[in-house]
Structures are given as structure tokens and as C-alpha cells.
Amino acid sequence: MENRKVPYRKVVLVCANVRDGGRQACGNPGSGGAEICAALKDGVKKAGLSGQVRVVRSGCLGLCEHGPNVVFLPEGDWLSGVTPADVPELLRKVLV
């Protein structure tokens, strides 16, 4: 095992977990998790920040009933109830 420093200035976790059987999840069709993640990745790339900011499609973050959930690290900001319409505001947080 090798211990390293995080190679990014920011890491953004976007829950895109999918569940079968009608159980609520951030990445289920119509929930927005996957779309939010894709839009954030695209925005980071267009801003030329790919080497500084990592947007990660995560599994379940555990607050499905409040999702989609997005977590900013190292800040520790946890945003719930995020929609694709919130992506411009999320990108502003990335640029700070």
C-alpha cells in the first residue's frame, strides 16, 4: 500500500446509484444523478480544470430520500435535492 496526497484540488462526489424495484435512488431514471454528474464533468473539462478537479460518479451516499446528493471535498459541503438546473451553481462552487 502506498500513501499519497490527493492529486486534485477538489473532488466532487455525485451519487448516481440505481436501485431496482421502485426503490428510491439518486441515479434512477428521472432522478437526475447521472445527468448532474455528466454535466459537471463536461463543465469541469470545458473550464480546463480536468487535472485539478475530479468529478466522481459515486455509489450510494446513504441519503436517498433527500437526493440526488453531491459532496464537495475537501470542503465537506453536502448538497441534497440537487437538480440538473443546479449545475451552473455547482460549477461556480468548483471554480472557487
C-alpha positions, 0 to 999 in steps of 0.5 A, spaced: 500 500 500 502 506 498 500 513 501 499 519 497 496 526 497 490 527 493 492 529 486 486 534 485 484 540 488 477 538 489 473 532 488 466 532 487 462 526 489 455 525 485 451 519 487 448 516 481 446 509 484 440 505 481 436 501 485 431 496 482 424 495 484 421 502 485 426 503 490 428 510 491 435 512 488 439 518 486 441 515 479 434 512 477 431 514 471 428 521 472 432 522 478 437 526 475 444 523 478 447 521 472 445 527 468 448 532 474 454 528 474 455 528 466 454 535 466 459 537 471 464 533 468 463 536 461 463 543 465 469 541 469 473 539 462 470 545 458 473 550 464 480 546 463 480 544 470 480 536 468 487 535 472 485 539 478 478 537 479 475 530 479 468 529 478 466 522 481 460 518 479 459 515 486 455 509 489 450 510 494 451 516 499 446 513 504 441 519 503 436 517 498 430 520 500 433 527 500 437 526 493 440 526 488 446 528 493 453 531 491 459 532 496 464 537 495 471 535 498 475 537 501 470 542 503 465 537 506 459 541 503 453 536 502 448 538 497 441 534 497 435 535 492 440 537 487 437 538 480 440 538 473 438 546 473 443 546 479 449 545 475 451 552 473 451 553 481 455 547 482 460 549 477 461 556 480 462 552 487 468 548 483 471 554 480 472 557 487 
